[in-house]
Amino acid sequence: MKNFDLNALDNELSKNKEEFNFNIPKLSVIIPAYNIEQYIYNCLKSLQNQDLKEIEIIVVNDGSTDNTAEIVKIFSKYDSRIKLVNQENKRVGYARNNGLKEAKSDYIIFVDGDDEFEENSLNTIYETIIKQNTDIVLFGAYNFKNGKCKSGSYSIKKIPNRLKEKILTPKVIQKNFFKFPVLCMCKIYNKNFLNQNNIKFSQVRSGEDQIYYINTFLSAKSLFIINKNFYKYRRNRKNSLTYTKQKQDNSPILNFYEIEKFIHEKDISEKLKFEILDKYIIKAYSWLGKCSDNFKSKYYNELVELQKFLAENYSEYYWKKIKFNEKSSYYKLKISIIKSKILR
């Protein structure tokens, strides 16, 4: 909704004020929010209309300059489960960590403020993690655009059927590591599991949930997959970081260094280490072709340093042979990566 009418919202919600008398919620829903006044209403409504009522909804306003915070504040007037937390603009990773500090429940779900949940899905998700007693329960997501849902990258159909509706062990999780969606959404987490493993979000500008996914799925002792799509993931929202085609940050390089350091502390196979590092090295190289003209030189210089690091520490792999220059396009970089793999 553009030019959101706050008075009309206040009048609408005042007619349906509800009181909730539970002390400890069954579920904490954490929503980072930055300049999403067009979407936060539908997100909160999708949570209010759930069959599971004993929840808390923590919206962390990341320094929004539009009416996002005001909309949430009006919701909280008439629904005691909704809590607004304000912070300076420190990015989504910091906002999610801030939300975790506020969470009272033993179970956590993350939602982006422009996304929604299918009607009457939270109770199924909650009851599943209680029944299965796992560290994580995973479910699928629809691609969501113009009010319509369709199957997409994070659909439950993308996960092999042999992995669904059963408890997966660390061995099985690691063997199928990149068959699961890497989003922090589409999952419910046991908060004790997160705390015991000191799992937090990275503070980088984009891709902050990459290290989070790797940490959770390498640390998890058990995982259960519900064979349903419950989440509505909004694709290509204007002004979002993923929508912006001209990148102006070095997050993929920072993510790689953080991931590289982290996985050496984990007892995993060399094969899996290579698969994880390879995925994020390819992204780091490819990102150069997406950088804006005024940022490309800076990113290029940092990528040169990364390649020196790879040559010193991973000389047996093809990464040091990837050819690029400051003007390399995204497609030329992809071709160079493929050639380097073939000729390694």
N, C-alpha and C positions, 0 to 999 in steps of 0.2 A: 504494500500500500504506500503510495506517495503522498506527501503532505498529510501525514497522519493526524487525524482529528482526536486530540487527547480528551476533549470534553465529551465527545460522543463515546469514546472508549470508557471513560469513567461512568457515564450513565448506563452503558450496556452492562458492565461488570457489577455495578451496584445492585442490580436486580437479581443477581445470582450469587450473593455472598455466601460462603460456606465456612463453617468452623470445624477445625480438626483437633481432636483431643489426645493424640498419641504423643508420647515423649520422645521415643526413639523411632525414627523412620525405618521401614524395611529396606528402603533403597534410596541412595543419594544420586540425583541426576545433576551433572555438572555441565554448564553451558557457557563457553567463552563467547563474548559478544562484542563486535566492533562495527558500528555504523550499519546496522541491519534492521532499521525501523520498518522496512517493507516486509520483513520475514519473521521477526521475533514474535509477533502476535500469533501467527499460525503454528509456530513451534510450541509456544506455551499452551495454546489451546489443545494441541494434539496430546500433550502431557496431562492436562487437566481432565481430559475426557477418557483417560485410561481406566480400566477396571481395577487396577491396583491404586488405592487411594492413600495408603500409608507411605508416602514418599516425601522427600524434600527436593526442591528444585532450586539449585544454586546458580544464579546468573552472575557471571563475573564480567562486568562492564570494563572493557579495555580502553578507557579514555575516549569513548565515542563522542563525536561532535554533532551528531544528529539527535533524534528523539528516542534512541534505543533505551537509555536509562530511564527516561520519563515513562515510557510504556511499561517497563518492568515494574517500576514503582507503583503505578496504578494497579497492575495485576496483584502486587503484594498487599495492597490495601484490602482486597476482598478475598484473598486466598493466603492464609497464614503459612502455607507450605512453601511459598515462593520467597526467596531471599535475594536481595540485590547486594552485590559486593562491588565497590568501585575501586579501580586502580588507575594509575597513569598508563599511558599507552606503552606497554612492554611486550606486546605480542602474545600469541595464543598459547605458547608453551608455558609462559609465566602465569597466564590466567588459569590454565588448567591446574597447575601446581597450587595456585592460590585457592582454587575450589576444593582441592583435596584436603587442604588444611581445615577448611570449614565443615567438611562432611562428617555427619554423625552416624551414618549407617555403616554396617559391616560390608555393604555391597555397593559398587560404584558403576555407573554408566555415564559415558561421555556423549554429548550431543552437540553438534554445531548449531548455532542459533538460526541458521537459514534452512535447517533440515527439519524433518518431522518423523513421528512414529506412526506405524499402522495402528488403527483402533484396536483396543483390547489386546495388546501384545505384552505389556510390561509384566503382567501377572504370570503369564506363561514363562517368560524369561527368568523372573525371580524364583518361581517354584522349581524350575529346572536346576538352577545352581544350588538350591537348598537340597533337593532330592539327590543330585549327583555328587554334591560335596566336592566340587572341583575348584581349582584356582581360577579358571576362566571358562565361561560358556560363550560360544560364538554363534552368531546367526547372520543371515544375509541382508543385503540392501538392494532396493530398487534404485535405478536412476530416475530422478524426479525433475520434471520440467513442464512448465505451463499447466500444472495441476494434474499431469498424467504420469503414471508409473510404467516403466518398462525394464526388461532385464538388461543388466550392464556389467561393468567390470567387477563389481562386488556382489553380484548375485550369488545365491547359495548354489545355483546350478554350476558355477565354476569350480566348486569343490568336489572331488571324486566321491561317489556314493559310499564307497567302502570306508570312508572316514566319518560318516555321519551317524548320529544317534548312538554313539558308544563313547566310552571313556578312553581317551588316547593317552599313552604313556610318553615320557620324554623321548624315547627312542623313535617312536612313530612320528611325533611332532617334528623332530629334527630331520627325519628322512623326507618329510613332505613340507619343508619349511616355507617355501614360496608358493605353496598351493593355497595358502590362507590369505585373506585380505589384510594388507599391512596397516589399514586405518586403525586408530584407537577406538573409533566407533564400531558399531556392530558387535560389541562384546560387553559382557558384564564381568566385573572383576571382584574377587574376594579382597577386601581392603587389607586384611592381615597379611595376605600374600604380597601385596604391593609394599607394605611397610617393612616386612621382614627382609625383603630383597632391595629395599631403598630405591624403588623404581620411581623415577621422576622424568618429566619432559625436558628436552633440550631447549635452550633459549635462542636458537637460530631463527632467522626470519621466516624460512619456509622449510618444510620437511621435518618439522619438530617431532612428529610422531614416528619417524623412522627408527631412531635409537630406542624409542619406547616400545615399539613392536618387537624389535630384536631382543631387548631385555626381558620383556614379559614372556615371550615364547621360548627363549632359551632357559629361563628360570622356572617355568611352569612344570610342576610335577604331574599335572592332570589337566585335560581339556575335553570339553564336551561340545558337540556341534548339533544345534537344532536345525533340522532340514526345512527351514522356512525363511522367507524374507520379511523382516519386521521393520526395517529402517528405510527411510526415504531420503536418499542422498541427492542434494541439488547439484547439478552439473553446470559448470561454466557460468556461474553468477558474475555479473559485471562488477568490477572493482575488487574482486577477490584476487589473492596472490596467484592462484592456479590459473585464473582466467587471463591475467596479464601476460602478454606474449613477449614483451621486452623486459627481460629480467635485469635487476639491478642489485643483486646480492651474491655473496659467495657461499651460500648455505650448503650446496652439495660438497664443496671441498671441506668445510668445517665438519659436516656430518661424517664424511669419510674418515677423517682423523679420529673423531670421537668413537666411531664404530670400530675402527682398527684397533684402538687401544682397549676397548671394552672386550672384544671377543677373545683376546689373548688371556683374559682372566677366566674364561669359561672352558670347561672340559668338553670340547667338541672335536669332531674329526677334522683332519686337514682338508678333506673334500668340502665339508660344509663351510669352513673358514674361507676357502677360495670362492665358493658360490656367493657368500654374503659380500665379500670384498669386491668381487667382480661386478656384481649388480650396481654397487654404489660408485665404483670407479667409472663404469660406463656412463652413469648419470653425470658425474663430475666433468668428464670430457665433453659430453654432449651439450652441457649447459652453456659452454662457451659460444655455441652457435645460436643461443637464445638471448644472449646479453644485449642490452641496449648499446648504442654506439659510444655513449659517454662513460660506460662502465667496462667495456670490452677489454681495454688495455690493462686495467687493474686485475681483472679476472684472469687474463692471459698470463700475466706475471706470476700469479699465485698458482696457476696450473703448471707452469714450468717448474716451480719449486716442488709441487706434488710429484711430478714425473721424476725429479731427482731423488726424492724420497723413495719412490717405487723402485728405481734402479739400484739403490743402495740396500733396500730391505727385501725386495721381492724380485731379484734378478732372474730367477728361473721362470717367471711368468711373462706373458706377451705385453704387459701394460707399458713397459718402458719403450716399446717399439712403435707405439701409436704416434703417427706424424700429424702435426697441426701447426698452424701459425695464427697470428693475431686476427686475421681476416677469415679464418675457416668458418664455413657455414655449417649449420646443423647437419645437413645431409652429407657433406664432405667428411665431417667428423665420423658419422655413422659408417661410411664406406671405409674410412681409415681404420676404424676399430675392427671391422669384419676382415679386412686384409691382414691386419696384424694377428688376428686369431688364426687365420688359415696358414700364415707363413711362420708361425711360432715354432 
